[in-house]
Amino acid sequence: MTLKKQIVIRFFCLIFACVSPALHAQADLQRLQLLAQQRYGEIGSETVSNWRNLLKQSATLDELEKLQQINNFFNLRIRFESDRSVWQQSDYWATPLETMGRARGDCEDFSIAKYVSLLILGVPLEKLKITYVNARRGNVQNPVNQAHMVVAYYPDSNADPLILDNLVADIRPASQRSDLKPIFSFNSAGLWVAGENRASKPEARLSKWRDVLNRMHTEGL
């Protein structure tokens, strides 16, 4: 491991420490609901209310059922649109409230909302990673690679992770997603880089994650 990579990983770990593994015990969902009404009106408030009801109804489900409920909720209720279209910025990471309030978002927004929701439901931190991948789209003759983000769930440390993706409706094991090539992944505890591929430069994402954490905190998460 290069010295630069070690420094990046240590810096990432310090930033990720801002998110407590006990997020599910600290979420102020009533504040989130109030902000949804103030910022986004009835439609945004209704989406947050439906999300809160889903969290309540899913609290006693097993982990795989929680994954399915959360994945379906965001894939069905949020429309994929670029940051340029939604936020008039080239790269913006939205909080779950912002994503639900606008009912639009890109792959980062889907992944952050799903990740946070699963933490609130008590899924252990060590089982969840937000993962940047190269996604191969198009056909065999004319493949197109694009940067993409998903949530990976690890039933145990050595398991084939399950992938929650806004591009594919059903949850599949990573071994069945040959269209995805991992670049790096992270959670509230640290960063994992796949091999030496640095094309997406994870260090360039530090300020985005730090910013979204701060905004989530002020919103009640």
C-alpha positions in Angstrom: 0.0 0.0 0.0 1.4 3.4 -1.0 2.0 6.1 1.6 -0.6 8.3 -0.2 -3.2 5.6 0.0 -2.5 5.1 3.8 -3.0 8.9 4.4 -6.2 8.9 2.4 -7.6 6.0 4.3 -6.7 7.4 7.7 -8.3 10.8 6.7 -11.4 9.0 5.5 -11.7 7.1 8.8 -11.5 10.3 10.8 -14.3 11.8 8.7 -16.5 8.7 8.8 -16.2 8.7 12.6 -18.7 11.6 12.5 -21.4 9.0 11.8 -22.3 7.0 14.9 -23.0 3.3 14.4 -26.0 4.0 16.8 -27.6 6.3 14.2 -30.8 4.4 14.6 -31.0 5.4 18.2 -30.3 9.1 17.6 -32.5 9.9 14.6 -35.0 12.7 15.3 -37.7 11.7 12.8 -40.2 14.3 14.1 -37.7 17.1 13.2 -37.2 15.5 9.8 -41.0 15.5 9.3 -41.3 19.1 10.3 -38.5 20.2 7.9 -40.1 18.2 5.1 -43.3 20.1 5.5 -41.5 23.5 5.7 -39.2 22.9 2.8 -41.2 20.8 0.4 -44.9 21.1 1.2 -47.5 18.4 1.3 -45.9 16.1 -1.3 -42.5 16.0 0.3 -44.0 15.7 3.8 -46.2 12.8 2.6 -43.1 10.9 1.3 -41.3 11.3 4.6 -44.4 10.2 6.5 -44.6 7.1 4.3 -40.9 6.4 4.9 -41.4 6.8 8.7 -44.4 4.4 8.6 -42.2 1.9 6.6 -39.5 2.1 9.2 -42.0 1.5 11.9 -43.6 -1.5 10.1 -40.2 -2.9 9.2 -38.6 -2.7 12.6 -39.3 -6.4 13.5 -38.5 -7.9 10.1 -35.4 -9.9 9.5 -32.5 -8.2 7.8 -33.2 -9.5 4.3 -36.8 -8.3 4.5 -35.5 -4.9 5.7 -33.3 -4.8 2.7 -36.1 -5.6 0.3 -38.5 -3.0 1.9 -36.0 -0.2 1.8 -34.7 -1.0 -1.7 -38.2 -1.1 -3.1 -39.3 2.1 -1.3 -36.6 4.3 -2.8 -36.5 2.6 -6.2 -40.3 3.1 -6.7 -40.7 6.5 -5.2 -37.6 8.4 -6.3 -37.1 9.2 -10.0 -33.5 9.1 -11.3 -32.2 12.4 -12.5 -28.8 14.0 -12.8 -27.4 16.4 -10.2 -27.4 19.0 -13.0 -31.1 18.6 -13.5 -32.1 18.5 -9.8 -29.5 20.7 -8.1 -27.9 22.7 -11.0 -24.5 21.3 -9.9 -22.2 18.8 -11.5 -21.9 16.6 -8.4 -24.1 17.0 -5.3 -24.7 14.5 -2.6 -28.2 14.9 -1.2 -29.4 14.0 2.3 -32.2 11.5 2.6 -34.6 14.4 3.4 -33.5 16.2 0.3 -33.9 13.1 -1.9 -37.4 12.4 -0.5 -38.4 16.0 -0.6 -37.6 16.4 -4.3 -38.5 12.8 -5.1 -35.5 12.9 -7.5 -31.9 12.0 -7.3 -28.9 10.2 -8.8 -27.1 7.0 -7.7 -25.3 8.6 -4.8 -28.6 9.9 -3.4 -30.3 6.5 -3.7 -27.4 4.9 -2.0 -27.1 7.3 0.9 -30.8 7.2 1.6 -30.9 3.4 1.6 -27.7 3.2 3.8 -29.1 5.6 6.4 -32.5 3.9 6.4 -31.0 0.5 7.1 -28.8 1.9 9.9 -32.0 3.4 11.4 -33.6 0.0 11.2 -30.7 -1.4 13.2 -28.8 -3.3 10.5 -25.2 -3.5 11.9 -22.8 -1.0 10.5 -20.2 -3.7 9.7 -22.7 -5.3 7.3 -23.2 -2.2 5.1 -20.9 -0.5 2.6 -21.6 2.2 0.1 -19.7 1.1 -3.0 -18.4 3.0 -6.0 -18.3 0.9 -9.1 -17.8 1.1 -12.9 -21.1 0.0 -14.3 -21.1 -1.6 -17.8 -24.2 -0.5 -19.7 -25.4 -1.1 -23.3 -24.9 -4.2 -25.3 -21.9 -6.5 -25.8 -21.0 -4.9 -29.1 -21.2 -1.3 -27.7 -20.6 -1.4 -24.0 -20.5 1.9 -22.1 -18.8 2.2 -18.7 -20.1 4.8 -16.2 -19.4 5.7 -12.6 -22.1 4.4 -10.3 -22.9 3.9 -6.6 -24.7 1.0 -4.9 -25.2 -0.3 -1.3 -23.5 -3.7 -0.5 -24.9 -5.8 2.3 -22.6 -8.5 3.8 -24.5 -11.2 5.8 -21.1 -12.0 7.3 -17.5 -10.8 6.7 -16.7 -13.5 4.1 -20.0 -13.6 2.3 -20.8 -12.6 -1.2 -22.5 -9.2 -0.7 -26.0 -8.5 -1.8 -26.3 -5.4 -4.0 -29.0 -2.7 -3.6 -29.1 -0.8 -6.9 -31.4 1.8 -8.4 -30.6 0.5 -11.9 -31.7 -3.1 -11.2 -35.0 -3.6 -9.3 -34.2 -6.9 -7.5 -31.5 -7.4 -5.0 -28.8 -9.8 -6.3 -25.5 -11.2 -5.0 -22.4 -9.4 -6.3 -21.4 -12.6 -8.0 -24.4 -12.2 -10.3 -23.6 -8.6 -11.1 -20.8 -9.0 -13.6 -21.8 -5.6 -15.0 -20.3 -3.9 -11.9 -16.6 -3.5 -11.2 -15.9 -2.3 -7.6 -13.6 0.7 -7.3 -13.8 1.6 -3.6 -16.3 1.2 -0.8 -16.9 2.9 2.6 -19.1 3.1 5.6 -19.0 5.0 8.8 -15.9 3.1 9.9 -13.5 3.4 7.0 -12.6 3.0 3.4 -11.7 0.0 1.3 -10.0 0.4 -2.1 -10.3 -2.4 -4.7 -6.8 -3.1 -5.9 -4.9 -0.2 -7.2 -7.6 1.3 -9.4 -7.8 5.0 -8.4 -9.8 6.2 -11.4 -12.5 7.7 -9.2 -10.0 9.2 -6.7 -11.8 8.6 -3.4 -9.9 11.4 -1.7 -11.7 13.8 -4.0 -15.0 12.7 -2.5 -14.0 13.6 1.1 -15.6 17.1 1.1 -18.8 15.7 -0.4 -19.2 13.1 2.4 -18.3 15.6 5.1 -20.8 18.1 3.8 -23.7 15.6 3.6 -22.9 14.4 7.1 -23.1 17.9 8.4 -26.4 18.6 6.7 -27.9 15.2 7.8 -27.0 16.1 11.4 -28.8 19.5 11.3 -31.9 17.7 9.8 -32.1 15.2 12.7 -30.0 12.3 11.5 
